[in-house]
Amino acid sequence: MNAHIFREYDIRGLVDKDLTIEVVELLGLGLGTMIRRKGGTSIVVGRDCRESSTRFRDALAKGLTATGLDVYDVGVVPTPLTYFAANTLPVDGLAMITGSHNPKEFNGFKIGAGKTTFHGPEIKELRRLIEAKDFATSNKPGKVTPYDIITPYNHFIRQTVKVGRKGMKIVIDAGNGTGGAIAVPLFESMGFDVVPLFCEMDADFPNHHPDPTVVENLQDLIKKVKEVKAEVGIAYDGDSDRIGVIDDQGNVLWGDQLMVLFSRYVLKESPGAAIIGEVKCSYTMYDDIAKHGGRPIMWKAGHSLIKSKMKEEHAELAGEMSGHIFFKHRYFGFDDAVYASARLLEILTHEKQSMSQLLSDVPKTFASPELRFDTTEEKKFAMVKRATEILRDAGHKVVDVDGVRVTFPDGWGLIRASNTQPILVLRYEASTEARVKEIQALIEKTVAQAQKEVGA
């Protein structure tokens, strides 16, 4: 078994190479054992539309039921519907089989006990159980029961999201992932004029890669929004836990800009609420949350890490640049792009201003894209540690919750080790382009010095 399939937030690998039927059955045995030893008796399992996901569902269920767990099979659904099932059904764990936005030769598993997904320590424990073949056994294997979660999910959103004016024209680009099949009929039933784009499920992703953080993948949506004069365009990633948004003028709104909008409305209903962003988010977002009476918290990126921090801080909302938006306010605290788009549409249907006007008062800044600095798996964290020391020793104000973010009154720079690749991620933002270049020069000089000193 390839140990690299065990990642920080999930399990991922190449189909039939890293992830074979035998490996997936072992994952089922390991996960089932963890849940059984916590006193659990049942689990919900969902899957995306990849061909391998059906085979993997069968293998995973074989392992899970061998430990005595009953399996509720919710079928082909967006990842958040499996989370929704874990939060609304009397089950003790969850498993979502999904390759997310990765090419079709990949697949993966988002898994957990209770209502939340595993990260770091639990995934390490799962690996230990499998390698030791330390599995729970049962004289009475569990059973697999198909379960319709889509109907209660739609009912929940229609009951709790209060739409204002009807007939708003919106475009939804599901990128041929799982989100379109849910979102289009749901929003039509709520009174929206929905223009669907690539909403048929096709794991070959024939039109564009389903990753809404990449501008090239949003070009069809931008064009369609302008062509049909829609008020907003909404894009989902392959498994619909990340959202991308285009305003009525065809501009892309990134995760931190959406968070400004969402946090203003959450704070109207929950004054003083804690709201979490990650280290790549704009300082204008943190300032805006504080200005509107919220308690902004900067934390590490990663869906499992954000969810556990939300629980710790009793936060009402959290978000990442990548389009993961987590609503605890009126919801369950997990990342759900269809639900986030419902909340966005709720805001727009009660506002007289257009989408582009709603954020016109946020100060304009200049930011670099995410820049990649190649290094090695062994040296990446050592380089970040040394860079942190260099910046701190020079008297700079630094935040080191996830990499190092050096902050100034008019901007910031970030050096962060990727959790999934042998690279450092660099990013800069400031009030002027000239200031961005100054911060970039400081960061690049620091990285070069750190690289030299750790011998990377």
Secondary structure, 3 states (H helix, E strand, C coil): CCHHHECCCCEEEEECCCECHHHHHHHHHHHHHHHHHCCCCEEEEEECCCHHHHHHHHHHHHHHHHCCCEEEEEEECCHHHHHHHHHHCCCCEEEEECCCCCCCCEEEEEEEECCCCCCHHHHHHHHHHHHHCCCCCCCCCCCEEECCCHHHHHHHHHHHCCCCCCCCEEEEECCCCCCHHHHHHHHHHCCCEEEEECCCCCCCCCCCCCCCCCHHHHHHHHHHHHHHCCCEEEEECCCCCCEEEECCCCCEECHHHHHHHHHHHHHHHCCCCEEEEECCCCHHHHHHHHHCCCEEEEECCCHHHHHHHHHHHCCCEEECCCCCEEECCCCCCCECHHHHHHHHHHHHHHCCCCHHHHCCCCCCCEECCCEEEECCCCCHHHHHHHHHHHHHHCCCEEECCCCEEEEECCEEEEEEECCCCCEEEEEEEECCHHHHHHHHHHHHHHHHHHHHHHCC
